Amino acid sequence: KGIADLFMRPYNFKVWAIPTTLMQCDWLGERVATVDAKTVVENVLRQRPAVGWGPNAVFRFPTEGGTGGIWKKVAKKCVPEEKQVYSRKCTALDLDAKTATFDDGSKVTYNKLLSTMSLDLTLEMVGRTDLAEGLQFSSTHVIGLGIRGVNPHDTKCWLYYPEDNCPFYRCTVFSLYAEKNCPETGRELPTQRYGKKDKKVEDGAAKPGPYWSLMFEVAESKHKPVSDDVVEETIQGALNTKMISEEDEIVSVYYRRLYRGYPTPNLEREAALEKALPFLRSKDVWSRGRFGSWRYEVANQDHSCMIGVEAVDNMLFGAQEFTLNYPNKANASKNQDVTYTLPQ
């Protein structure tokens, strides 16, 4: 027990919103970094951080536009603008006629279809909900706080919380990723509230920065309901965990609930995927992506990009879909073999 009771079980329940007894562990592989116990003990005793540990100890982040900016630039460079269509929702899929119908009444026929729609919704559209019975997912509540002042947390990037004194499982110091994640210092904003709820804002005038920000994530499922007061509970949790102080001036509060947040690696998942994905594939539908192929271990943005590339290569040339079918090997190595050259 020990660390399992102190961290592993409570933390995993907070992040997955499902009891660990209902989860399988085959997905772990290289997705979760292992540790050297002796080094951990030594670092604790010496109060020394484990610099460079884990697969994402170093990563790139756009100077502006967030991660969404990456894919907007990819689309602009790689896909002709006339081939891009947005803000249309697929409402029906006819596997025999090979036709997709959208909410504006338009229809698109295809020979082979690469779909990133959630797998359970695709199966519902084609009348095979029986194949989705083993699939589970959790919802994610995202809460953001914009704060006047200077980030007091040094170079801390993201922090994890197994404790029950806060609803969030992770807090990210989002302003650390890029300067443009916050307004410029000279931008004047009024104080909306203080960290302490009942501390009254006496002066509602706009004032300059500097600014810093935090992003919190809270998981929800039928096993773990979330309160309607999740934003206020998150702010109180930020106080409890000393991420903010009672005197901090909060200049902005962001909230969004993502109904489909995490595809769950539950016990029944693989049996369901072994039937659902080949069934759609036999109908010339490649269901891929974070919720399209439902494999969390290869569901990050970089994974999803490569899964899309490999799916198209499979359609055109019969190439192996390495990332999807061999996630442990994909996560254990850097993909430096496949390159893309823009056409002249």
Secondary structure, 3 states (H helix, E strand, C coil): CCHHHHHHHHHHHHHHCCCHHHECCCCCCCCCCCCCHHHHHHHHHHCCCCCCCCCCCCCCCCCCCCCHHHHHHHHHHHCCHHHCCCCCCEEEEECCCCEEEECCCCEEECCCEEECCCHHHHHHHCCCHHHHCCCCEEEEEEEEEEEECCCCCCCCCEEECCCCCCCCCEEECHHHCCHHHCCCCCCCECCCEECCCCCCCCCCCCECCCEEEEEEEEEEECCECCCCCHHHHHHHHHHHCCCCCCCCEEEEEEEEEEEEEEECCECCHHHHHHHHHHHHHHCCEEECCCCCCCCHHHCCHHHHHHHHHHHHHHHHHCCCCHHHHCHHHHHHCCCCCCCCCCCC
